[in-house]
């Protein structure tokens, strides 16, 4: 039973960035119960279990605002002022740039809080008396499509890396298949290839394969390493024969759906043998050692986590690090160090996988650019990470504990959502100088020409659910939007990479304006661009500051929508509305869509739309329709380029019914766009986007 909400607790919550009052999807006012506020505040490091705790936490916040605790990082915009907390005494200041060159210095008068920011974007070091602060000076906006030389109305396609095929892939996609896909798409005129998240998952738990529930967003999925790229075909063939894997790999390769546990076991068996073979190559070992030194402690902690997780899983302790013996909860403990020494080969193997994965992804981006793509790969950044994973263990000061990211109830999910993920603590970001957030951005942008940020509204606020509570029993926690947007703009500028923010669903208009001003593109999806009367909006009226697309991995493909395949799946999964005749409604919507596509010049014969099983004219018309949007870039999922009926993922608790993240492409990556439908769709997009 919830205790009553008193004014001091409410004051603490608001000052700590927790919304006490909010409005739901139906615009009705809601209030967060006191017990939920206490749980959320506790996770933020601000105890509030009793009146004394509340007063002590309020005092702590007051000291922070007064400048008693200087932040480790401050952000500013080029050409504006640097804002620091005023203090009742004068202070000396000094600003250093690259190579410790002095940019400026002087005295900051008592009570003064402003310093002039440098005129060039970048990272600087600011000294206030003896205190050292990192200063991140952001450009006025992120690197945009218009900044890419020689690029005019570009388009691209989107793929799930795991679903790509190539000869000898052993039943799962990899970076070699991605390279082949990039070249094939470039031949059709694509300038971009958006990919599903390739974050590190759990090597010892291949059954946990959702790309949006990673172990770490700082590292890559080692399963996407192609062993042949390391040791050559002859060596890999010998390894396969040694382990008697030839038949197993052939069976896996021909499956229509990925068998993640089997495919992972086979590939990891091969990679472990290749690792042992490669270890005797001195030049190879020297390059690997250099990579480990360059990556430093972050890589070592991730590799130790993987080794520990595998060991504890093998000894009956599956799950996250919270279930390990307490001595192993601290990544810097003597016990962890001793384990790493005793299992140095296993730790080394996981570090080696990261080296190969980085080479593989870098090679795919290089191939995309060399094939003519002006942007190349667009990486995908998940909204959070598994609370029991590598990132949450290795960087505990940055991450929330005791809370899960989710969403409050809405029209589609009446019980709300608890995604079981953790993310950065807003206070942890400040206390660590945004180190983890910057590292995450750099990891996403290191081998790509752009990044899609999932659930970008999370830069402003996230619905947090205390562990053990229902998804409806959460609260919105606010994040430092201005700081995060500045860091995104700066890293985008430094990497010369575009930024796309997934802003679907109910998003405040001022938020879309805020990200638009920073040149962060939103996303507009064909199915959601509807008028008040239910009709489809003309593509010419779509946003000029958002990416345009026919569908996403979470919604029906064009072929699936037209045929009603998605309705069948929702009914199987129990996600349908029993009070709604979805079949009849879809029939009416088909006529609305076809009329809109006729009006845009993408289709013909308004009175006779194609039959539900006549897919080809629909997917071509839909592609041409969306391609007309004034969007800076248009991205078409490969399922819509090929005219496939099935979507990669059906959101909700559907894994037992729908093969989420398991679908494979119908052909090898190098031949993926050679079929008549793909050729017609690609030609329609390319001609429409490049029309003068």
Buried (B, 14 or more C-beta within 10 A) or exposed (E): EEEEBEEBBBBBBBBBBBBBEBEEBEEEEBBBBBBBBBBBBBBBBBBBEEEEBBEBBBEBBEEBEEBEEBBBBBBBBBEEEBEBBBBEEEBEBBBBBEEEEEBBEEEBEEEEBEBBBBEEBBBBBBBBBEEEBBBBBBBBBBBBBEBBEEBEBBBBBBBBBBBBBBEBBBBBBBBBBBBBBBBBBBBBBBBBBBBBBBBBBBBBBBEBBBBBBBBBBBBBBBBBBBBBBBBEEEBBEEBBEEBEBEEBBEBBBEBEEBBBEBBBBBBBBBBBBBBEBBBEEEEBBEEBEEBBEEBEEBBBBBBBBBBBBBBBBEEEBBBBBEEBEEEBBEBEEEBBEEBBEEBEEBBBBBBBBBBBBBBBBBBBBBBBBEBBBBBBBBBBBBBBBBBBBBBBBBBBEBBBBBBBBBBBBBEEBEEBBBBBBBBBBBBBBBBBBBBBBBBBBEBBBBBBBBBBBBBBBBBBBBBBBBBEBEBBBBBBBBBBBBBBBBBBBBBBBBBEBBBBBBBBEEBEEEBBEBBBEBBBBBBBBBBEBBEEEEBBBBBEEBBEBBBBBBBBBBBBBBBBBBBBBBBBBBBEBEBBEEEEEBEEEBEEBBEBBBBBBBBBEBBEEEEEBBEBEEBBBBBBBBBBBBBBBBBBBBBBBBBBBBBBBBBBBBBBEBBEBBBBBBBBBEBBBBBBBEBEBBEBBBBBBBEBBEEE
